[in-house]
Amino acid sequence: MPNGYNGKILHVDLTKGTLEVEEPKESFYRKYLGGSAMGMYYILRDTPKGADPIGPDNVLTLMAGVTTGAAISGQSRLNANAKSPISGGIGDSQSGGFFPAELKFAGFDGIVIKGKSSKPVYLAIIDGNYELRDAAHLMGKLTGEVDDIIHKDVDPKAEILQHGIGAENGVLFSSLASMSNRHNGRTGMGLVMASKNLKAVVVRGRKKVEVADPKTLIALNRTGPKILPENGDMDGLAKFGTAVVVLFNNTIGTLPTRNYNEGQFEGCEPISGEKMAETILKERDTCYACVVKCKRVVEIKEGAYKVDPRYGGPEYETLGTFGSYCGVDDLAAVSLANQVCNEYAVDSIAAGATIAFAMECFEKGVITTEQTAGLDLKFGNADAMIKALYMMVKGEGEFGKTLGMGSERAAKVWGKGSDEFLITVKGAEAPAHMPQAKRSLSLIYAVNPFGADHQSSEHDPYYEEGVGDFNLDRLKQIGLGSPQPAYSLTNEKVRFAYETEVFYSMLDSAEICQFVYGPAWTLYDGKDTVTMMNSVTGWDLTLEELMTVGRRRLSLFRAFNAREGLGRKDDRLPKKFYKALAGTGPTAGFALTHEEVDSAIDEYYKLAGLNADGAPTPETLEKLDLAWAI
């Protein structure tokens, strides 16, 4: 029996109704670790070129990692991958909570899903046993209602990953939800699962994860609570969640405001993590075995916007997209928007940003109350925002259906120059970190295989002049020791973007949390990551070997996209990012230039071993032991 992982992958063919167990060799696990690197092996092998993202030929993979379920912080993560209905390229999304660990306890490291069932079903994996069960009674119900029914029918301690009513109504950016508040949120993985008539995956198990060196793992785990208060970034994250950065980003002019037109929001304080903690925070929640407890749980019993704590609380991105993006400074309204996204299982970044886009279209006269079904969709109108969100997730009327397609497709419907207001890359709305100031993010937003993403690399302040020794000493572990001028996009900054992207890519293959393990600011550094993984698996991994896995994942993503027709033409930023920011904050007047971004992409392609169109060269694939992907 291997240490850490189970050595079993479950293959589900929904068209045939068959379930088969594969037992890959140890070398396979060491080569890919899990997560999206492992998922890409099956997707490139089994998804036909040109497959319809919401057709039966699309392969959906759900993968944990070799250390998932071990008794230490930051390991309970799950990756969902498939061809994305948003971009037509690869879709990739991570989630945390308790489902990933429970999948391991139930006896499996991952699931490969293909085909389409003739009727709604859910997959039950209980103590190593597995079967497809009827799910007709679960359709049309909110995520919390589905959880209640399955807990009653199966086991109160079962963990459930489900698509929601949003996907049933065709919302393009539907997510997969567990615990009714943890999401595989981006790239439309919920719509992919819904297209297969698979309502949910239910897991319950009592199998302990075997650890090779429990003494070393316990020692590392015990350092966590001791060093957490000494790390300013981690301490703030624990106390206030990701919302801790609302005020900071506003101060430095990187809080996207009124659909990314400004970098400061005058209403930031009422939607901050500090205000949340003072007012509506009920408790701090966590993922399996994690000491950080960064997850917010809020409750509002009175007023116009009541919020149920079972649906958690808003993260920074949600506070941004439904708050500052929309010009809304009402924490209760943003918290309700977060709940609606959780109830209907849709990505809160895409949902909020799409409404903000519609608000700018409304204010600029592109759409009127005739198109918005009477909504006065001005920036700052919290009531209109909530009503628009309900129309979106329910697919109500032409306006609701258009919103459910996301902003890029909505722009094609509305026309009249509305594409000038987009903040999308490969169809994905940009998260709440502004590339006009965080210059290396502009590069990552452009080249990231599944669209604009803030969790695919380290952010610029950690590699700019004045960075603290604590952070820089960690970056030196991966060969980065020359901080660059603020707001720069030098070749060294490009190298910083690429090497930290590789590190983050490895994390999303090993399936360990980017808030716990990382190259700069997290609880544990690169060396600790190696120690943790070796103590669980019994291997003799090095940091460079782990980084190689990160490079494999990125190259497999790029190979898939190239096969599906995506290339340099798709590695581009929206027009808005090249226009000067308005407002009066420190980034007022900031804009990217085509010259600097194009030059950075050229340099990135060289570092990543890509050809002129952004595809990995045969030499790159062979060097990474991926010749099969050529």
Residue pairs with C-beta under 8 A, 6 or more apart in sequence:
1 7
1 210
2 26
2 29
2 210
2 537
3 210
3 211
3 212
3 536
3 537
3 538
4 66
4 67
4 70
4 209
4 210
4 211
4 212
4 536
4 537
4 538
5 29
5 34
5 65
5 66
5 68
5 104
5 109
5 537
6 104
6 107
6 108
6 109
6 207
7 23
7 24
7 26
7 29
7 109
8 21
8 22
8 23
8 107
8 108
8 109
9 21
9 22
9 23
9 24
9 108
9 109
9 110
9 111
9 112
10 19
10 20
10 21
10 22
10 108
10 110
10 111
10 112
10 125
10 130
11 19
11 20
11 21
11 22
11 111
11 112
11 114
12 18
12 19
12 111
12 112
12 113
12 114
12 115
12 123
12 132
13 19
13 20
13 114
13 115
14 56
14 113
14 114
14 115
14 116
14 117
14 121
14 132
14 196
14 197
14 198
15 56
15 114
15 115
15 116
15 117
16 115
17 117
17 132
19 130
19 131
19 132
28 38
29 38
29 66
29 109
30 66
30 537
30 539
30 541
31 549
31 552
31 625
32 38
32 41
32 509
32 549
32 552
33 65
33 66
33 506
33 509
33 510
33 511
33 546
33 549
34 63
34 64
34 65
34 66
34 68
34 79
34 109
34 110
34 509
34 510
34 511
35 63
35 64
35 65
35 77
35 79
35 94
35 508
35 509
35 510
35 511
35 553
36 61
36 63
36 79
36 81
36 92
36 508
36 509
36 553
36 557
37 505
37 509
37 549
37 552
37 553
37 556
38 61
38 63
38 110
38 509
39 61
39 62
39 63
39 79
39 80
39 81
39 110
40 81
40 90
40 553
40 556
40 557
40 560
41 556
42 59
42 61
42 112
43 59
43 61
43 81
43 82
43 83
43 90
43 560
44 556
44 559
44 560
44 563
44 629
46 59
46 112
46 114
47 57
47 58
47 59
47 82
47 83
48 57
49 563
49 564
50 564
51 57
51 58
51 83
52 58
53 82
53 83
53 84
53 85
53 88
53 91
53 188
53 191
53 192
53 195
54 85
54 191
54 192
54 195
55 116
55 195
56 114
56 115
56 116
56 195
56 196
57 114
58 82
58 83
58 114
58 192
58 195
59 82
59 83
59 112
59 113
59 114
60 80
60 81
60 82
60 112
60 113
60 114
60 189
60 192
60 193
60 196
61 79
61 80
61 81
61 82
61 110
61 111
61 112
61 113
62 78
62 79
62 80
62 103
62 110
62 111
62 113
62 161
62 201
63 78
63 79
63 81
63 109
63 110
63 111
63 511
64 77
64 78
64 79
64 100
64 101
64 103
64 104
64 109
64 110
64 511
65 75
65 77
65 109
65 509
65 510
65 511
65 512
66 109
66 510
66 533
66 536
66 537
67 75
67 510
67 511
67 512
67 532
67 533
67 536
67 537
68 75
68 76
68 77
68 78
68 100
68 101
68 103
68 104
68 109
68 209
68 511
69 75
69 76
69 100
69 101
69 104
69 105
69 209
69 288
70 209
70 211
70 217
70 289
70 532
70 536
71 209
71 211
71 217
71 218
71 221
71 289
72 217
72 220
72 221
72 224
72 289
72 532
73 221
73 224
73 289
73 290
73 291
73 292
73 513
73 516
73 523
74 287
74 290
74 292
74 512
74 513
74 515
74 516
74 517
74 523
74 524
75 101
75 288
75 289
75 511
75 512
75 513
75 532
76 96
76 97
76 98
76 99
76 100
76 101
76 287
76 288
76 289
76 290
76 513
77 94
77 95
77 96
77 100
77 508
77 511
77 512
77 513
78 94
78 95
78 96
78 99
78 100
78 103
78 161
78 184
78 511
79 92
79 93
79 94
79 184
79 508
79 509
79 511
80 91
80 92
80 93
80 94
80 95
80 176
80 184
80 189
81 90
81 91
81 92
81 93
81 189
82 91
82 189
82 192
83 89
83 90
83 91
83 192
83 560
83 564
84 90
84 91
84 187
84 188
84 192
84 427
84 450
85 91
85 172
85 188
85 191
85 192
86 172
86 173
86 187
86 188
86 406
86 426
86 427
86 428
86 451
87 187
87 426
87 427
87 428
87 450
87 451
87 566
87 570
88 564
88 565
88 566
89 426
89 449
89 450
89 560
89 561
89 564
89 566
89 570
90 187
90 449
90 450
90 557
90 560
90 561
91 186
91 187
91 188
91 189
91 192
91 450
92 186
92 187
92 449
92 450
92 508
92 557
93 175
93 176
93 183
93 184
93 185
93 186
93 187
93 189
94 184
94 455
94 508
94 511
95 161
95 176
95 178
95 182
95 183
95 184
95 185
96 182
96 287
96 513
97 159
97 178
97 179
97 182
97 287
97 288
98 159
98 178
98 179
98 287
98 288
99 159
99 160
99 161
99 178
99 179
99 182
99 203
100 288
100 511
101 288
101 289
102 158
102 159
102 203
102 204
102 205
102 288
103 109
103 110
103 111
103 125
103 159
103 203
103 205
104 205
104 207
104 209
105 203
105 204
105 205
105 206
105 207
105 208
105 209
106 125
106 126
106 127
106 128
106 203
106 204
106 205
106 207
107 125
107 127
107 128
107 205
107 207
108 125
111 123
111 201
113 193
113 196
113 198
115 196
116 195
116 196
116 197
117 132
117 196
117 197
117 198
118 197
119 134
119 136
119 197
120 134
120 135
120 136
120 138
120 139
120 197
120 198
120 199
121 132
121 133
121 134
121 135
121 197
121 198
121 199
122 132
122 133
122 135
122 138
122 150
122 162
122 198
122 199
122 200
122 201
122 202
123 130
123 131
123 132
123 133
123 198
123 200
123 201
123 202
124 130
124 131
124 132
124 133
124 154
124 202
125 201
125 202
125 203
125 204
125 205
126 154
126 155
126 158
126 202
126 203
126 204
126 205
127 204
127 205
127 206
127 207
128 205
128 207
135 198
135 199
135 200
137 149
138 146
138 149
138 150
138 162
138 199
138 200
139 168
139 199
140 165
140 168
141 149
141 165
142 164
142 165
142 343
142 344
143 162
143 164
143 177
143 180
143 342
143 343
143 344
143 345
144 180
144 308
144 310
144 311
144 343
146 160
146 162
146 199
146 200
147 160
147 162
147 179
147 180
150 158
150 160
150 200
150 202
151 157
151 158
151 160
154 202
154 204
155 204
157 204
158 202
158 203
158 204
159 178
159 179
159 202
159 203
159 204
160 178
160 179
160 200
160 201
160 202
160 203
161 176
161 177
161 178
161 184
161 200
161 201
161 203
162 176
162 177
162 178
162 199
162 200
162 201
162 345
163 174
163 175
163 176
163 177
163 190
163 191
163 193
163 194
163 198
163 199
163 200
163 345
164 174
164 175
164 177
164 190
164 343
164 344
164 345
164 346
165 343
165 344
165 345
165 393
165 394
166 174
166 175
166 190
166 344
166 345
166 346
166 393
166 404
167 174
167 190
167 191
167 193
167 194
167 345
168 194
169 393
169 394
169 395
169 404
170 191
170 395
170 401
170 404
171 190
171 191
171 344
171 346
171 392
171 393
171 395
171 404
172 188
172 191
172 350
172 404
172 405
172 406
172 409
173 186
173 187
173 188
173 191
173 346
173 347
173 350
173 351
173 354
173 406
174 188
174 189
174 190
174 191
174 194
174 345
174 346
174 347
175 183
175 184
175 185
175 186
175 189
175 190
175 345
175 346
175 347
176 183
176 184
176 189
176 190
176 193
176 345
177 183
177 190
177 342
177 345
179 312
180 310
180 311
180 312
180 342
180 343
181 295
181 310
181 311
181 312
181 342
182 287
182 312
183 342
183 345
183 347
183 348
184 190
185 347
185 348
185 349
186 347
186 349
186 350
186 428
186 450
186 451
186 453
187 428
187 450
187 451
190 345
190 346
209 536
211 217
211 535
211 536
212 534
212 535
212 536
212 537
212 538
213 534
213 535
213 536
213 538
214 535
216 531
216 534
216 535
217 532
217 535
217 536
220 524
220 528
220 531
220 532
220 535
224 291
224 523
224 524
225 291
227 234
227 523
228 234
228 235
228 238
228 291
228 292
228 523
229 235
231 470
231 521
231 523
233 521
233 522
234 292
234 515
234 521
234 522
234 523
236 244
237 244
237 292
237 294
237 515
238 284
238 292
238 293
238 294
239 277
240 273
240 274
240 276
240 277
241 273
241 276
241 284
241 294
241 295
241 296
241 313
241 315
241 316
242 273
242 294
242 315
242 316
242 317
243 272
243 273
243 276
243 296
243 314
243 315
243 316
243 319
244 273
244 274
244 316
245 273
245 316
246 255
246 268
246 271
246 272
246 273
246 316
246 319
246 320
247 268
247 269
247 272
247 273
247 274
249 255
249 432
249 433
249 434
250 264
250 265
250 268
250 324
250 585
252 437
252 586
252 587
253 263
253 264
253 434
253 437
253 581
253 583
253 585
253 586
253 587
253 588
253 590
254 263
254 433
254 434
254 437
254 438
254 587
255 263
255 264
255 265
255 268
255 320
255 324
255 432
255 434
256 262
256 263
256 320
256 324
256 325
256 423
256 430
256 432
256 434
257 263
257 264
257 265
257 324
257 325
257 327
257 583
258 324
258 325
258 326
258 327
258 356
258 359
258 360
258 379
259 325
259 353
259 356
259 357
259 359
259 360
259 379
259 421
259 423
260 325
260 356
260 423
260 430
260 434
260 576
260 577
261 360
261 576
261 581
261 582
261 583
262 581
262 582
262 583
262 585
262 588
263 434
263 436
263 437
263 581
263 583
263 585
263 586
263 587
263 588
263 590
264 583
264 584
264 585
264 586
264 587
265 323
265 324
265 327
265 329
266 329
267 323
267 324
267 327
267 328
267 329
268 324
268 329
269 275
270 329
270 330
270 331
271 319
271 323
271 324
271 328
271 329
271 330
271 331
271 334
272 319
273 316
275 331
276 296
276 298
276 313
276 314
276 331
279 331
280 298
280 299
280 300
280 307
280 313
280 331
280 332
280 335
281 296
281 297
281 298
281 313
282 297
282 298
282 299
282 309
283 297
283 309
284 293
284 294
284 295
284 296
284 297
285 293
285 295
285 296
285 297
285 312
286 292
286 293
286 294
286 295
287 295
287 513
290 513
290 516
292 515
292 516
292 523
294 515
295 312
295 313
296 312
296 313
296 314
296 315
297 309
297 312
297 313
298 307
298 309
298 312
298 313
298 314
298 335
299 307
299 308
299 309
300 306
300 307
300 332
300 335
300 336
303 332
304 332
304 333
304 383
305 330
305 332
305 333
305 335
305 336
305 382
305 386
306 336
307 313
307 332
307 335
307 336
307 338
307 339
308 339
311 338
311 339
311 342
311 343
312 338
312 342
313 335
313 338
314 322
314 334
314 335
314 337
314 338
314 348
315 338
315 348
316 432
317 348
317 349
317 431
317 432
317 454
318 334
318 337
318 338
318 341
318 348
318 349
318 352
319 334
319 432
320 352
320 431
320 432
321 348
321 349
321 351
321 352
321 353
321 356
321 429
321 431
321 432
322 328
322 333
322 334
322 337
322 338
322 348
322 351
322 352
322 355
322 385
323 329
323 331
323 334
324 432
325 352
325 353
325 355
325 356
325 432
326 352
326 355
326 356
326 359
326 379
326 380
326 385
327 359
327 379
327 380
328 334
328 379
328 380
328 381
328 382
328 385
329 380
330 382
333 382
333 383
333 385
333 386
336 386
337 348
337 351
337 352
337 385
337 386
337 389
338 348
340 386
340 389
340 390
340 393
341 347
341 348
341 351
341 389
341 393
343 393
344 393
344 394
346 392
346 393
349 429
349 431
349 432
350 406
350 407
350 428
350 429
351 389
351 392
351 393
353 407
353 423
353 429
353 430
354 392
354 403
354 406
354 407
354 410
354 429
355 377
355 385
355 388
355 389
355 392
355 403
356 379
357 407
357 410
357 411
357 418
357 421
357 422
357 423
357 429
358 367
358 372
358 377
358 388
358 403
358 407
358 410
359 377
359 378
359 379
359 381
359 385
360 379
360 421
361 367
361 410
361 414
361 418
361 421
362 368
362 372
362 377
362 378
363 378
363 379
364 418
364 421
366 414
366 415
366 416
366 417
366 418
366 421
367 377
367 414
369 375
369 376
371 398
371 399
371 414
372 388
372 399
373 391
373 396
373 397
373 399
373 400
375 384
375 387
375 388
375 399
376 384
377 384
377 385
377 388
378 384
388 399
388 400
388 403
390 396
391 397
391 399
391 400
391 403
392 400
392 403
392 404
393 404
394 400
395 401
395 404
402 409
402 410
402 413
402 414
403 410
405 413
406 424
406 427
406 429
407 422
407 423
407 424
407 429
408 422
408 424
408 427
409 427
410 418
411 418
411 419
411 421
411 422
419 575
420 575
420 576
421 576
422 574
422 575
422 576
423 429
423 430
423 452
423 574
423 576
423 577
424 430
424 451
424 452
424 574
425 445
425 446
425 448
425 451
425 452
425 572
425 573
425 574
426 448
426 449
426 450
426 451
426 452
426 566
426 570
427 451
428 450
428 451
428 452
428 453
429 452
430 445
430 452
430 574
431 452
431 453
431 454
432 454
433 441
433 454
433 459
434 441
434 587
435 441
435 442
435 445
435 573
435 577
435 592
436 442
436 577
436 581
436 587
436 590
436 591
436 592
437 460
437 487
437 587
437 590
438 459
438 460
438 461
439 460
439 487
439 488
439 489
439 493
439 592
439 596
440 457
440 459
440 460
440 463
440 489
440 493
440 494
440 496
440 497
440 600
441 454
441 457
441 459
441 460
441 497
442 489
442 573
442 577
442 592
442 597
442 600
443 489
443 494
443 497
443 597
443 600
443 601
443 604
444 453
444 456
444 457
444 497
444 501
445 451
445 452
445 453
445 573
446 571
446 572
446 573
446 597
446 601
447 571
447 601
447 604
447 614
448 456
449 554
449 557
449 558
449 560
449 561
449 566
450 557
455 504
455 514
456 501
456 504
456 505
457 497
457 498
457 500
457 501
457 504
458 475
458 496
458 500
458 503
458 504
458 518
458 519
458 520
460 486
460 487
460 493
461 467
462 471
462 472
462 475
462 520
462 521
463 475
463 480
463 483
463 484
463 493
463 496
464 483
464 484
464 485
464 486
464 488
465 483
465 484
465 485
465 486
466 483
466 486
467 483
471 520
471 521
472 481
472 483
474 519
474 520
474 521
474 525
474 526
475 481
475 496
475 500
475 519
475 520
477 519
477 525
477 526
477 527
477 543
478 499
478 500
478 502
478 503
478 519
478 526
478 543
478 547
479 499
480 495
480 496
480 499
480 500
480 519
482 492
484 490
484 492
484 493
484 496
487 590
489 596
489 597
489 599
489 600
491 603
493 600
494 600
494 603
494 604
494 607
495 607
497 600
497 604
498 604
498 607
498 608
499 519
499 547
500 519
500 520
501 550
501 554
502 547
502 550
502 551
502 554
503 518
503 519
503 526
503 547
503 550
504 514
504 518
504 519
504 550
505 549
505 550
505 551
505 553
505 554
506 546
506 547
506 549
506 550
506 553
507 513
507 514
507 517
507 518
507 529
507 550
508 514
508 553
509 549
509 550
509 552
509 553
510 529
510 533
510 546
510 549
512 529
512 532
514 522
515 522
515 523
516 522
516 523
516 524
517 523
517 524
517 525
517 528
517 529
517 532
518 524
518 525
519 525
519 526
524 532
526 543
527 543
529 543
529 546
530 541
530 542
530 543
530 546
533 539
533 541
533 546
534 540
534 541
548 624
551 608
551 624
552 624
552 625
552 626
554 608
555 608
555 609
555 616
555 620
555 621
555 624
555 626
555 629
556 626
556 629
558 608
558 610
558 614
558 615
558 616
559 615
559 616
559 621
559 626
559 629
561 567
561 570
561 614
561 615
562 613
562 614
562 615
562 616
566 614
567 613
567 614
567 615
568 601
568 612
568 613
568 614
570 614
571 601
571 614
573 592
573 597
577 591
577 592
578 591
578 592
578 593
578 594
579 591
580 588
580 589
580 590
580 591
581 587
581 588
581 589
581 590
581 591
582 588
604 610
605 611
605 612
605 614
608 616
608 620
609 616
609 617
609 619
609 620
609 623
610 616
610 617
610 620
611 617
616 626
616 629
618 627
618 630
621 627
621 629
621 630
622 630
